[in-house]
Amino acid sequence: MSTEQMLYIDVQPAFLQFVPDVISRFGYLHPGLRVTGQAPVVIFLNGTHDRAAIERDFRFCLFRQKIYAETLSLRSTLIDGVMGR
Protein backbone atom coordinates (compact mmCIF):
# COMPACT_ATOMS: atom_id res chain seq x y z
CA MET A 1 0.00 0.00 0.00
CA SER A 2 1.37 3.41 -0.99
CA THR A 3 1.69 6.07 1.69
CA GLU A 4 2.18 8.78 -0.90
CA GLN A 5 0.19 11.95 -0.27
CA MET A 6 -0.29 14.97 -2.49
CA LEU A 7 0.27 18.58 -1.49
CA TYR A 8 -1.41 21.06 -3.84
CA ILE A 9 0.07 24.53 -4.12
CA ASP A 10 -1.79 27.20 -6.03
CA VAL A 11 0.58 29.42 -7.98
CA GLN A 12 -0.51 32.89 -9.01
CA PRO A 13 -0.37 33.58 -12.76
CA ALA A 14 2.51 36.05 -12.31
CA PHE A 15 4.67 33.22 -10.96
CA LEU A 16 3.78 30.41 -13.38
CA GLN A 17 6.66 31.14 -15.75
CA PHE A 18 9.14 30.47 -12.93
CA VAL A 19 7.77 27.06 -11.91
CA PRO A 20 10.13 24.93 -14.09
CA ASP A 21 13.22 26.63 -12.62
CA VAL A 22 11.76 26.44 -9.14
CA ILE A 23 11.26 22.69 -9.45
CA SER A 24 15.00 22.32 -10.10
CA ARG A 25 15.92 24.54 -7.15
CA PHE A 26 13.40 22.81 -4.89
CA GLY A 27 14.79 19.42 -5.93
CA TYR A 28 18.10 19.98 -4.19
CA LEU A 29 16.31 20.97 -0.97
CA HIS A 30 14.04 17.92 -1.04
CA PRO A 31 15.57 15.33 -3.39
CA GLY A 32 13.13 12.56 -2.47
CA LEU A 33 9.98 14.43 -3.52
CA ARG A 34 8.33 14.43 -6.93
CA VAL A 35 6.84 17.68 -8.21
CA THR A 36 4.57 18.38 -11.17
CA GLY A 37 4.99 21.56 -13.19
CA GLN A 38 1.38 22.39 -13.85
CA ALA A 39 -1.10 24.64 -12.08
CA PRO A 40 -1.72 23.83 -9.34
CA VAL A 41 1.71 22.49 -8.54
CA VAL A 42 1.50 19.06 -6.91
CA ILE A 43 4.20 17.79 -4.59
CA PHE A 44 4.07 14.07 -3.88
CA LEU A 45 4.99 13.40 -0.27
CA ASN A 46 6.28 9.89 0.35
CA GLY A 47 6.49 9.75 4.11
CA THR A 48 6.08 11.86 7.17
CA HIS A 49 6.79 15.37 5.97
CA ASP A 50 5.92 18.69 7.55
CA ARG A 51 3.43 19.90 4.93
CA ALA A 52 3.70 23.52 6.08
CA ALA A 53 7.50 23.45 5.84
CA ILE A 54 7.41 21.86 2.37
CA GLU A 55 4.97 24.50 1.10
CA ARG A 56 7.03 27.27 2.73
CA ASP A 57 10.22 26.01 1.06
CA PHE A 58 8.52 25.80 -2.33
CA ARG A 59 7.07 29.31 -2.06
CA PHE A 60 10.43 30.64 -0.89
CA CYS A 61 12.07 29.15 -3.99
CA LEU A 62 9.31 30.64 -6.12
CA PHE A 63 9.82 34.17 -4.78
CA ARG A 64 13.60 33.81 -5.03
CA GLN A 65 13.40 32.77 -8.67
CA LYS A 66 11.06 35.66 -9.50
CA ILE A 67 13.41 38.18 -7.89
CA TYR A 68 16.42 36.59 -9.61
CA ALA A 69 14.79 36.75 -13.04
CA GLU A 70 13.50 40.28 -12.63
CA THR A 71 16.84 41.69 -11.45
CA LEU A 72 19.14 39.77 -13.80
CA SER A 73 19.42 42.54 -16.40
CA LEU A 74 20.05 45.17 -13.71
CA ARG A 75 22.79 43.06 -12.13
CA SER A 76 24.36 42.36 -15.53
CA THR A 77 24.39 46.08 -16.36
CA LEU A 78 25.90 46.92 -12.98
CA ILE A 79 28.63 44.30 -13.32
CA ASP A 80 29.41 45.41 -16.88
CA GLY A 81 29.73 49.01 -15.65
CA VAL A 82 32.00 48.08 -12.77
CA MET A 83 34.17 45.84 -14.94
CA GLY A 84 34.43 48.50 -17.67
CA ARG A 85 32.87 46.42 -20.43
C-alpha positions in Angstrom: 0.0 0.0 0.0 1.4 3.4 -1.0 1.7 6.1 1.7 2.2 8.8 -0.9 0.2 11.9 -0.3 -0.3 15.0 -2.5 0.3 18.6 -1.5 -1.4 21.1 -3.8 0.1 24.5 -4.1 -1.8 27.2 -6.0 0.6 29.4 -8.0 -0.5 32.9 -9.0 -0.4 33.6 -12.8 2.5 36.1 -12.3 4.7 33.2 -11.0 3.8 30.4 -13.4 6.7 31.1 -15.8 9.1 30.5 -12.9 7.8 27.1 -11.9 10.1 24.9 -14.1 13.2 26.6 -12.6 11.8 26.4 -9.1 11.3 22.7 -9.5 15.0 22.3 -10.1 15.9 24.5 -7.2 13.4 22.8 -4.9 14.8 19.4 -5.9 18.1 20.0 -4.2 16.3 21.0 -1.0 14.0 17.9 -1.0 15.6 15.3 -3.4 13.1 12.6 -2.5 10.0 14.4 -3.5 8.3 14.4 -6.9 6.8 17.7 -8.2 4.6 18.4 -11.2 5.0 21.6 -13.2 1.4 22.4 -13.9 -1.1 24.6 -12.1 -1.7 23.8 -9.3 1.7 22.5 -8.5 1.5 19.1 -6.9 4.2 17.8 -4.6 4.1 14.1 -3.9 5.0 13.4 -0.3 6.3 9.9 0.4 6.5 9.7 4.1 6.1 11.9 7.2 6.8 15.4 6.0 5.9 18.7 7.5 3.4 19.9 4.9 3.7 23.5 6.1 7.5 23.4 5.8 7.4 21.9 2.4 5.0 24.5 1.1 7.0 27.3 2.7 10.2 26.0 1.1 8.5 25.8 -2.3 7.1 29.3 -2.1 10.4 30.6 -0.9 12.1 29.2 -4.0 9.3 30.6 -6.1 9.8 34.2 -4.8 13.6 33.8 -5.0 13.4 32.8 -8.7 11.1 35.7 -9.5 13.4 38.2 -7.9 16.4 36.6 -9.6 14.8 36.7 -13.0 13.5 40.3 -12.6 16.8 41.7 -11.5 19.1 39.8 -13.8 19.4 42.5 -16.4 20.0 45.2 -13.7 22.8 43.1 -12.1 24.4 42.4 -15.5 24.4 46.1 -16.4 25.9 46.9 -13.0 28.6 44.3 -13.3 29.4 45.4 -16.9 29.7 49.0 -15.6 32.0 48.1 -12.8 34.2 45.8 -14.9 34.4 48.5 -17.7 32.9 46.4 -20.4 
